[in-house]
Amino acid sequence: MNGYWIPNNTYVGVSQTLRVIPDKSFNISGSVNINMLYQSKVQMYIDFYSMDGAFISSSIKDMNEANGKYTLFAYQGIIPSNAVFATIYFLIRSTGDYGAGSFYLDSASFNYN
């Protein structure tokens, strides 16, 4: 994923929406290799939605260091009781005007515990 000239607090990235089971324990993980960041950060994001598409909650994990090697990005939690769908994102979010970044994503997964 590459992004350049990203306006402040906007993002570029990849996402996938999936059906989830309410009240289940879950984990998300992905190996991320951040090559470059300028006024930006890499985020792993999960948003939960009800059956009618209403937003319920989200969980966010940030990485702010471009180290040029794969690092495990992981999060564990419990799916909200009224959630039916979730969207998972790996993205570059700008933290200033004209943010930029580049990362590789490998082996992303969502699992129930």
C-alpha positions in Angstrom: 0.0 0.0 0.0 1.3 3.4 -1.0 -0.1 6.8 -0.3 1.2 10.3 -1.1 -0.2 13.8 -0.6 -2.8 12.5 1.8 -4.8 15.4 3.4 -4.7 15.6 7.2 -6.6 12.9 9.1 -7.7 11.1 5.9 -6.4 7.7 4.8 -5.7 5.2 2.1 -5.7 1.4 2.7 -7.3 -1.9 2.2 -10.4 -3.3 3.9 -12.6 -6.4 4.1 -16.1 -6.7 5.5 -17.2 -9.9 7.1 -20.1 -11.4 9.1 -19.3 -11.8 12.8 -20.8 -13.7 15.7 -21.9 -11.5 18.6 -20.2 -11.9 22.0 -17.4 -14.1 20.7 -13.8 -13.5 21.6 -11.7 -12.8 18.5 -8.2 -11.8 17.4 -6.9 -10.0 14.3 -3.3 -10.1 13.2 -1.2 -9.2 10.2 2.5 -8.9 9.5 3.3 -5.3 8.4 6.5 -4.1 6.9 6.5 -0.3 7.0 9.0 1.2 4.5 8.3 4.9 4.9 6.1 7.3 6.9 6.0 11.1 6.6 3.4 12.9 8.7 1.4 9.6 8.9 0.9 6.4 10.8 -0.1 2.8 9.9 -3.3 1.6 11.6 -5.1 -1.7 12.0 -8.8 -0.9 12.5 -11.9 -2.9 13.1 -15.4 -1.3 12.9 -18.5 -3.1 14.1 -22.0 -2.6 12.7 -25.5 -3.7 13.5 -27.9 -5.5 11.1 -29.3 -2.1 9.9 -25.7 -0.8 9.2 -25.5 1.5 12.2 -22.0 1.9 13.6 -21.5 0.3 17.0 -17.8 0.6 18.0 -14.3 0.4 16.7 -10.8 -0.7 17.9 -7.6 0.8 16.6 -4.0 -0.1 16.9 -1.3 2.3 15.6 2.3 1.8 14.4 4.4 4.9 14.0 7.8 3.5 13.1 9.1 2.7 9.6 11.7 0.0 10.3 11.8 -1.9 7.0 11.0 -5.3 8.5 7.9 -7.3 9.1 6.3 -6.7 12.5 3.3 -8.5 13.9 0.3 -6.2 14.3 -2.3 -7.9 16.6 -5.4 -7.1 18.6 -7.8 -9.2 20.7 -11.3 -8.3 21.8 -14.9 -9.4 22.2 -17.4 -8.7 19.5 -20.2 -6.4 20.7 -23.5 -8.1 21.5 -25.5 -6.3 18.8 -22.8 -6.5 16.1 -23.5 -8.5 12.9 -20.9 -7.2 10.5 -17.3 -5.9 10.9 -15.0 -4.1 8.5 -11.2 -4.6 9.0 -8.8 -2.1 7.7 -5.0 -1.8 7.3 -4.3 1.8 6.3 -2.1 4.8 6.2 -3.6 7.7 8.1 -2.2 11.2 7.6 -1.3 13.1 10.8 -0.5 16.4 9.0 -0.9 18.0 5.6 0.5 16.0 2.7 1.1 12.8 4.6 2.7 9.9 2.9 3.6 6.3 3.6 4.3 2.9 2.2 3.8 -0.6 3.8 3.5 -4.3 2.8 0.9 -6.5 4.5 1.4 -10.2 4.8 -0.7 -13.0 6.4 -3.6 -10.9 7.7 -6.2 -13.0 9.6 -9.4 -12.8 11.7 -10.0 -15.7 14.1 -12.4 -16.6 16.9 -10.7 -17.7 20.2 
